[in-house]
Amino acid sequence: MRKESSKPELRSEAFSELRKQSHEQIERETAERVKANPKPSEEEINAGAFPEMLEPQVRDAIFEMRKKGYATESSGFGGKTGEVQSMDGYFEIDAKTEQALRDMGVDVLRDQGFGPAYSFIRFSPDKSDLGTIKAKWDAVARLLPDSGRQAEPSISGHAEEFLTKYAPERADVLKRITELREQHDKEQEQASAQRAADAEEAKSTRLTREQEMKQADQAKIDAIRESVGLKPKE
């Protein structure tokens, strides 16, 4: 395990290099997998990827989470220099689990423009070490409650390309992806419309309150003027 520098620029360089190495590993191991066995399993069809196509620190966690019902869509190094680890998708985290994750130094965000049923799980590693990062992701996956059912197929563009190339006979899964996309698009539109309505209502409430305060202030002024024999202002 490498010792991190306290200098931000050196820390950024370390994580950028680690991300580069992990992507080189992906390229190498994906080529080996396709050459040895290009036929995906049911789990791989559901995830829309061979494990070798995922960053090494999240592979086990992704497949464990999908078994538990968490429809992951994106994962791994995030941010400009890769200093953030992130996993997101169409799943929900209950309050008790969210607190347990926070106790581990892991944050949960929701929506971010993807709809109310979309969540992000994120943390910033202390060390630029794949083994340490993998151990934390594995702990996150173990902590998450099991829904009792497998996640829906991944709807990412990469997943569709994967199925078209390696499992073209699975028209049923491709059809389900289309259905899920339409469903999520509708949910996003509804959520966006609700946010706009809420913002308009908040604005209207604020303006009404401001008007009421102005009227109250004017009433006080008029009362004072009247008490000294002056007429209220028109």
C-alpha positions, 0 to 999 in steps of 0.5 A: 500500500502506497503512502499518500502525500499530503500535497493535493497535486501529488494525491491527484497524480496518484489516483490518476495513475491508479485509474489508468492502471485499472483501465489497462487491466480492463483492456487486457483482461477483457481481451483474454476473456473474449478469446477464452469464452465470449459467451456471457452467463445469465448474471453477465447478461443481467449486468450488461458486461463481463466482470473483466469489463468493470474496474477491478475494485468494483467487480465483486461488489457490482455482481453482489449488489445486482444479486440483491436487487440493486440495478447499478448503471455506473461505477468506479473512479469518478471526478477529474482525477479519480479521487472519488469512488462512485456507484449509481443506479436505479435503486433506493437506500433506506434510512437505517442503511444510509446511516450505516454507510455514513458510519463507514465514511460512505455518502448516499445521494439521490436523484441528481436529475435522474429521477427520485428512484436513482441513487449514488453511493460515494466515498473518497479513499484515503489511499490510492490502493486498489486492494483497500478500495476493493475491500471497502466496496465489498463491505458496502455490498455486504451491508446492503439488505437483500431485496430477495430478487435480482436487479432489472437488466442494466439499461446503459448504452454499453449494456445494449451494445454488449448484448447485441454483440455477445448475446444477440439471441436475447431479444427478451432482455433487449426488449426489457431494456427498452421498456425500462428506459421508457419507464425511467424517462417518464419518471424523470419527466414527472420528477422534473415537472414536480420540481418546477411546480414546487419552485413556482409554488415556493416563489409564489409563497415568498412573494405573497409573504413579502406583500403581507409584510409590506402591508403590515409595515404600512399598517404600523406606519399609518397607525403611528401617523394617525396617533399624531394627527396625520392622515395615513398615506394613500 
